[in-house]
Amino acid sequence: MEKSGFPGVIGAVDGTHIEIVPPVREREHDFANRKGFQCKNVQIVCGYDLEILSLNAQHGGRTHDAHIWRMCQLYQYMRRSYEEGDQCHWFLRDSGYPLQPWLMTSISNPPPDSPEERYNARHRQALSCVEKCIGVWKAWFMVNSMHHFNDIIYKWNLSSYIGILINACAILHNMALYYRVPHPAIAADEFIDDEEENEAYLPMDGVSTRRRIVVQHFA
């Protein structure tokens, strides 16, 4: 909120595909994404300082982002917290995910210079951190394609440990940020800068929560 002016934010959520050697040849179809290559679909939650707060590397590239979100423990925790009365905190995601009381998405086609447009501008600014986080994280280890890991995976028969390798890279990313290790491609003071519209199914609780944010903070 201090950086973007968007209230109640815990973190930003996104998914990214990391090319892999499939751990089980008989299940290669589970790891093939829509572009045809074998990968993990990794869900990342980060803060505005690009620290990775949560990472889920359990699912293959065939799995949709929204399904990964619904199946993760973080979703269950947020749903339970909402039902117990915490209705003032949420994560941010683009409209590829369903709007929920604990997951705020953007508003499709808001009128110019309206509270909804101001909401979208702040939402976009706050959400931008997760794309930057993924870019910085992958640049550390060149994990956009894990070909560098694949030789090791084949040689030592580590296919079943791909998720652990991905998680280890996330831990090292956080350590590098904490200790301000110089990034090979991005200067430290450039890590944080300011700056799929497909309206999904909108549960009414999510609509009312988003409307409340618009009225209270952007009207």
C-alpha atoms as a printed R data frame, in Angstrom:
    type eleno elety resid chain resno       x       y       z
1   ATOM     1    CA   MET     A     1   0.000   0.000   0.000
2   ATOM     2    CA   GLU     A     2   2.864   2.402   0.786
3   ATOM     3    CA   LYS     A     3   4.336   1.916  -2.692
4   ATOM     4    CA   SER     A     4   1.212   1.669  -4.843
5   ATOM     5    CA   GLY     A     5  -1.681   3.190  -2.887
6   ATOM     6    CA   PHE     A     6  -3.677  -0.045  -3.130
7   ATOM     7    CA   PRO     A     7  -5.085  -1.010   0.311
8   ATOM     8    CA   GLY     A     8  -5.032  -4.351   2.095
9   ATOM     9    CA   VAL     A     9  -2.498  -6.072  -0.162
10  ATOM    10    CA   ILE     A    10  -0.666  -9.136   1.152
11  ATOM    11    CA   GLY     A    11   1.096  -9.997  -2.099
12  ATOM    12    CA   ALA     A    12   0.797 -10.446  -5.868
13  ATOM    13    CA   VAL     A    13   0.177 -13.823  -7.547
14  ATOM    14    CA   ASP     A    14   1.224 -15.085 -10.973
15  ATOM    15    CA   GLY     A    15   2.253 -18.257 -12.755
16  ATOM    16    CA   THR     A    16   5.300 -18.944 -14.899
17  ATOM    17    CA   HIS     A    17   6.330 -21.909 -17.036
18  ATOM    18    CA   ILE     A    18   9.745 -23.494 -16.510
19  ATOM    19    CA   GLU     A    19  10.908 -26.004 -19.098
20  ATOM    20    CA   ILE     A    20  11.926 -29.363 -17.621
21  ATOM    21    CA   VAL     A    21  12.726 -32.976 -18.306
22  ATOM    22    CA   PRO     A    22   9.459 -34.761 -17.395
23  ATOM    23    CA   PRO     A    23   9.998 -36.876 -14.244
24  ATOM    24    CA   VAL     A    24   7.791 -39.723 -15.533
25  ATOM    25    CA   ARG     A    25   7.886 -40.477 -19.262
26  ATOM    26    CA   GLU     A    26   4.453 -42.134 -19.154
27  ATOM    27    CA   ARG     A    27   2.952 -38.821 -17.942
28  ATOM    28    CA   GLU     A    28   4.652 -36.477 -20.384
29  ATOM    29    CA   HIS     A    29   1.240 -35.187 -21.515
30  ATOM    30    CA   ASP     A    30   0.670 -33.748 -18.015
31  ATOM    31    CA   PHE     A    31   3.687 -31.481 -18.468
32  ATOM    32    CA   ALA     A    32   3.023 -30.276 -22.033
33  ATOM    33    CA   ASN     A    33   1.725 -26.698 -22.068
34  ATOM    34    CA   ARG     A    34  -0.283 -25.067 -24.838
35  ATOM    35    CA   LYS     A    35   2.945 -24.152 -26.670
36  ATOM    36    CA   GLY     A    36   3.892 -27.819 -26.818
37  ATOM    37    CA   PHE     A    37   6.968 -27.992 -24.572
38  ATOM    38    CA   GLN     A    38   7.356 -29.904 -21.311
39  ATOM    39    CA   CYS     A    39   7.363 -27.682 -18.259
40  ATOM    40    CA   LYS     A    40   6.275 -26.974 -14.723
41  ATOM    41    CA   ASN     A    41   3.603 -24.332 -14.202
42  ATOM    42    CA   VAL     A    42   4.971 -22.600 -11.108
43  ATOM    43    CA   GLN     A    43   2.773 -20.326  -8.992
44  ATOM    44    CA   ILE     A    44   4.625 -17.463  -7.318
45  ATOM    45    CA   VAL     A    45   3.435 -15.009  -4.676
46  ATOM    46    CA   CYS     A    46   5.706 -12.058  -3.953
47  ATOM    47    CA   GLY     A    47   5.806  -8.768  -2.082
48  ATOM    48    CA   TYR     A    48   6.557  -5.346  -3.568
49  ATOM    49    CA   ASP     A    49  10.236  -5.735  -2.651
50  ATOM    50    CA   LEU     A    50  10.336  -8.832  -4.938
51  ATOM    51    CA   GLU     A    51  10.733 -11.274  -2.051
52  ATOM    52    CA   ILE     A    52   9.108 -14.617  -2.910
53  ATOM    53    CA   LEU     A    53   6.537 -15.254  -0.177
54  ATOM    54    CA   SER     A    54   5.130 -18.505  -1.549
55  ATOM    55    CA   LEU     A    55   6.006 -20.865  -4.385
56  ATOM    56    CA   ASN     A    56   4.129 -23.913  -5.684
57  ATOM    57    CA   ALA     A    57   6.038 -26.108  -8.141
58  ATOM    58    CA   GLN     A    58   3.845 -29.208  -7.843
59  ATOM    59    CA   HIS     A    59   1.949 -28.927 -11.133
60  ATOM    60    CA   GLY     A    60   2.762 -29.682 -14.750
61  ATOM    61    CA   GLY     A    61   2.473 -27.209 -17.594
62  ATOM    62    CA   ARG     A    62  -0.913 -28.585 -18.644
63  ATOM    63    CA   THR     A    63  -2.510 -27.352 -15.409
64  ATOM    64    CA   HIS     A    64  -4.376 -24.027 -15.547
65  ATOM    65    CA   ASP     A    65  -3.255 -21.192 -13.249
66  ATOM    66    CA   ALA     A    66  -6.687 -20.896 -11.646
67  ATOM    67    CA   HIS     A    67  -6.728 -24.609 -10.774
68  ATOM    68    CA   ILE     A    68  -3.302 -24.351  -9.122
69  ATOM    69    CA   TRP     A    69  -4.589 -21.412  -7.062
70  ATOM    70    CA   ARG     A    70  -7.705 -23.294  -5.941
71  ATOM    71    CA   MET     A    71  -5.679 -26.334  -4.917
72  ATOM    72    CA   CYS     A    72  -2.977 -24.532  -2.930
73  ATOM    73    CA   GLN     A    73  -2.908 -24.221   0.853
74  ATOM    74    CA   LEU     A    74  -2.721 -20.439   0.602
75  ATOM    75    CA   TYR     A    75  -6.144 -20.343  -1.061
76  ATOM    76    CA   GLN     A    76  -7.610 -22.549   1.685
77  ATOM    77    CA   TYR     A    77  -6.079 -20.347   4.378
78  ATOM    78    CA   MET     A    78  -7.437 -17.129   2.819
79  ATOM    79    CA   ARG     A    79 -10.894 -18.620   2.378
80  ATOM    80    CA   ARG     A    80 -10.946 -19.786   5.983
81  ATOM    81    CA   SER     A    81  -9.715 -16.388   7.230
82  ATOM    82    CA   TYR     A    82 -12.436 -14.628   5.231
83  ATOM    83    CA   GLU     A    83 -15.121 -16.885   6.655
84  ATOM    84    CA   GLU     A    84 -13.774 -16.156  10.153
85  ATOM    85    CA   GLY     A    85 -14.149 -12.404   9.629
86  ATOM    86    CA   ASP     A    86 -10.926 -11.105   8.034
87  ATOM    87    CA   GLN     A    87 -12.418  -9.228   5.077
88  ATOM    88    CA   CYS     A    88  -9.788  -6.505   4.687
89  ATOM    89    CA   HIS     A    89  -6.836  -8.384   3.179
90  ATOM    90    CA   TRP     A    90  -6.311  -9.910  -0.257
91  ATOM    91    CA   PHE     A    91  -3.860 -10.917  -2.918
92  ATOM    92    CA   LEU     A    92  -3.737  -9.343  -6.380
93  ATOM    93    CA   ARG     A    93  -3.906 -11.101  -9.742
94  ATOM    94    CA   ASP     A    94  -4.907 -10.292 -13.297
95  ATOM    95    CA   SER     A    95  -8.290 -11.261 -14.727
96  ATOM    96    CA   GLY     A    96  -7.053 -14.701 -15.769
97  ATOM    97    CA   TYR     A    97  -8.003 -15.739 -12.239
98  ATOM    98    CA   PRO     A    98 -11.537 -15.623 -10.782
99  ATOM    99    CA   LEU     A    99 -12.412 -12.618  -8.653
100 ATOM   100    CA   GLN     A   100 -12.729 -13.653  -4.998
101 ATOM   101    CA   PRO     A   101 -13.046 -11.694  -1.727
102 ATOM   102    CA   TRP     A   102  -9.400 -12.581  -1.010
103 ATOM   103    CA   LEU     A   103  -8.135 -12.225  -4.615
104 ATOM   104    CA   MET     A   104  -8.676  -8.868  -6.315
105 ATOM   105    CA   THR     A   105  -8.586  -8.644 -10.103
106 ATOM   106    CA   SER     A   106  -8.818  -5.659 -12.447
107 ATOM   107    CA   ILE     A   107 -12.106  -4.227 -13.751
108 ATOM   108    CA   SER     A   108 -12.879  -4.654 -17.439
109 ATOM   109    CA   ASN     A   109 -13.389  -1.500 -19.548
110 ATOM   110    CA   PRO     A   110 -13.860   1.133 -16.825
111 ATOM   111    CA   PRO     A   111 -15.070   4.610 -17.888
112 ATOM   112    CA   PRO     A   112 -12.281   7.180 -18.333
113 ATOM   113    CA   ASP     A   113 -11.335   9.182 -15.218
114 ATOM   114    CA   SER     A   114 -13.631   7.074 -13.038
115 ATOM   115    CA   PRO     A   115 -12.998   5.510  -9.606
116 ATOM   116    CA   GLU     A   116 -12.835   2.153 -11.403
117 ATOM   117    CA   GLU     A   117 -10.098   3.416 -13.707
118 ATOM   118    CA   ARG     A   118  -8.137   4.741 -10.720
119 ATOM   119    CA   TYR     A   119  -8.612   1.358  -9.031
120 ATOM   120    CA   ASN     A   120  -7.178  -0.353 -12.124
121 ATOM   121    CA   ALA     A   121  -4.183   1.997 -12.242
122 ATOM   122    CA   ARG     A   122  -3.267   1.276  -8.616
123 ATOM   123    CA   HIS     A   123  -3.980  -2.424  -9.068
124 ATOM   124    CA   ARG     A   124  -1.704  -2.533 -12.133
125 ATOM   125    CA   GLN     A   125   1.073  -0.697 -10.293
126 ATOM   126    CA   ALA     A   126   0.900  -3.015  -7.286
127 ATOM   127    CA   LEU     A   127   0.650  -6.151  -9.430
128 ATOM   128    CA   SER     A   128   3.650  -5.234 -11.582
129 ATOM   129    CA   CYS     A   129   6.016  -6.424  -8.861
130 ATOM   130    CA   VAL     A   130   5.292 -10.105  -9.547
131 ATOM   131    CA   GLU     A   131   6.342  -9.898 -13.197
132 ATOM   132    CA   LYS     A   132   9.527  -8.112 -12.127
133 ATOM   133    CA   CYS     A   133  10.088 -10.737  -9.442
134 ATOM   134    CA   ILE     A   134   9.793 -13.587 -11.938
135 ATOM   135    CA   GLY     A   135  12.158 -11.835 -14.357
136 ATOM   136    CA   VAL     A   136  14.777 -11.193 -11.666
137 ATOM   137    CA   TRP     A   137  14.444 -14.711 -10.246
138 ATOM   138    CA   LYS     A   138  14.870 -16.379 -13.634
139 ATOM   139    CA   ALA     A   139  17.783 -14.120 -14.549
140 ATOM   140    CA   TRP     A   140  19.704 -15.262 -11.458
141 ATOM   141    CA   PHE     A   141  19.645 -18.878 -12.560
142 ATOM   142    CA   MET     A   142  18.614 -18.737 -16.230
143 ATOM   143    CA   VAL     A   143  15.698 -20.974 -15.267
144 ATOM   144    CA   ASN     A   144  13.371 -19.833 -18.039
145 ATOM   145    CA   SER     A   145  14.648 -23.003 -19.635
146 ATOM   146    CA   MET     A   146  16.249 -25.497 -17.297
147 ATOM   147    CA   HIS     A   147  18.551 -26.949 -19.954
148 ATOM   148    CA   HIS     A   148  21.475 -26.134 -17.674
149 ATOM   149    CA   PHE     A   149  19.887 -28.354 -15.022
150 ATOM   150    CA   ASN     A   150  18.827 -31.079 -17.432
151 ATOM   151    CA   ASP     A   151  22.317 -32.546 -17.860
152 ATOM   152    CA   ILE     A   152  22.584 -32.878 -14.092
153 ATOM   153    CA   ILE     A   153  19.068 -34.302 -13.862
154 ATOM   154    CA   TYR     A   154  19.811 -36.981 -16.471
155 ATOM   155    CA   LYS     A   155  23.260 -37.820 -15.112
156 ATOM   156    CA   TRP     A   156  22.176 -38.239 -11.500
157 ATOM   157    CA   ASN     A   157  18.607 -39.436 -12.128
158 ATOM   158    CA   LEU     A   158  17.118 -36.424 -10.322
159 ATOM   159    CA   SER     A   159  13.921 -36.031 -12.369
160 ATOM   160    CA   SER     A   160  11.724 -36.519  -9.317
161 ATOM   161    CA   TYR     A   161  13.532 -33.638  -7.579
162 ATOM   162    CA   ILE     A   162  12.764 -30.915 -10.130
163 ATOM   163    CA   GLY     A   163  10.290 -29.231  -7.761
164 ATOM   164    CA   ILE     A   164  12.921 -29.183  -5.012
165 ATOM   165    CA   LEU     A   165  15.450 -27.580  -7.377
166 ATOM   166    CA   ILE     A   166  12.933 -24.879  -8.302
167 ATOM   167    CA   ASN     A   167  12.182 -24.196  -4.631
168 ATOM   168    CA   ALA     A   168  15.898 -24.037  -3.848
169 ATOM   169    CA   CYS     A   169  16.353 -21.382  -6.530
170 ATOM   170    CA   ALA     A   170  13.549 -19.343  -4.924
171 ATOM   171    CA   ILE     A   171  15.262 -19.541  -1.525
172 ATOM   172    CA   LEU     A   172  18.557 -18.418  -3.051
173 ATOM   173    CA   HIS     A   173  16.730 -15.547  -4.792
174 ATOM   174    CA   ASN     A   174  15.423 -14.325  -1.416
175 ATOM   175    CA   MET     A   175  18.849 -14.658   0.176
176 ATOM   176    CA   ALA     A   176  20.422 -12.676  -2.657
177 ATOM   177    CA   LEU     A   177  17.871  -9.880  -2.181
178 ATOM   178    CA   TYR     A   178  18.358  -9.868   1.582
179 ATOM   179    CA   TYR     A   179  22.147  -9.639   1.309
180 ATOM   180    CA   ARG     A   180  21.903  -7.279  -1.712
181 ATOM   181    CA   VAL     A   181  24.035  -9.484  -3.923
182 ATOM   182    CA   PRO     A   182  24.735  -7.631  -7.207
183 ATOM   183    CA   HIS     A   183  22.462  -8.978  -9.904
184 ATOM   184    CA   PRO     A   184  24.174 -10.053 -13.148
185 ATOM   185    CA   ALA     A   185  21.671  -8.237 -15.347
186 ATOM   186    CA   ILE     A   186  19.855  -5.679 -13.204
187 ATOM   187    CA   ALA     A   187  21.263  -2.983 -10.925
188 ATOM   188    CA   ALA     A   188  20.035  -3.226  -7.345
189 ATOM   189    CA   ASP     A   189  18.371   0.185  -7.446
190 ATOM   190    CA   GLU     A   190  16.398  -0.912 -10.540
191 ATOM   191    CA   PHE     A   191  14.805  -3.942  -8.890
192 ATOM   192    CA   ILE     A   192  11.751  -1.947  -7.832
193 ATOM   193    CA   ASP     A   193  10.217   0.631 -10.149
194 ATOM   194    CA   ASP     A   194   6.654   1.876 -10.620
195 ATOM   195    CA   GLU     A   195   5.097   0.417 -13.283
196 ATOM   196    CA   GLU     A   196  -5.420 -10.659 -20.090
197 ATOM   197    CA   GLU     A   197  -8.386  -8.758 -19.765
198 ATOM   198    CA   ASN     A   198 -10.783 -11.726 -19.759
199 ATOM   199    CA   GLU     A   199 -13.505 -11.214 -17.183
200 ATOM   200    CA   ALA     A   200 -13.812 -14.525 -15.342
201 ATOM   201    CA   TYR     A   201 -16.667 -15.868 -13.263
202 ATOM   202    CA   LEU     A   202 -17.299 -13.325 -10.497
203 ATOM   203    CA   PRO     A   203 -18.658 -14.623  -7.169
204 ATOM   204    CA   MET     A   204 -20.866 -11.949  -5.625
205 ATOM   205    CA   ASP     A   205 -18.762 -11.680  -2.461
206 ATOM   206    CA   GLY     A   206 -15.766 -10.820  -4.627
207 ATOM   207    CA   VAL     A   207 -17.769  -8.229  -6.568
208 ATOM   208    CA   SER     A   208 -18.966  -6.536  -3.386
209 ATOM   209    CA   THR     A   209 -15.478  -6.565  -1.853
210 ATOM   210    CA   ARG     A   210 -13.947  -5.015  -4.967
211 ATOM   211    CA   ARG     A   211 -16.747  -2.439  -5.110
212 ATOM   212    CA   ARG     A   212 -16.099  -1.520  -1.477
213 ATOM   213    CA   ILE     A   213 -12.394  -0.917  -2.255
214 ATOM   214    CA   VAL     A   214 -13.310   1.312  -5.207
215 ATOM   215    CA   VAL     A   215 -15.791   3.400  -3.197
216 ATOM   216    CA   GLN     A   216 -13.680   3.725  -0.042
217 ATOM   217    CA   HIS     A   217 -10.296   4.390  -1.626
218 ATOM   218    CA   PHE     A   218 -10.677   5.606  -5.212
219 ATOM   219    CA   ALA     A   219 -13.952   7.545  -5.442
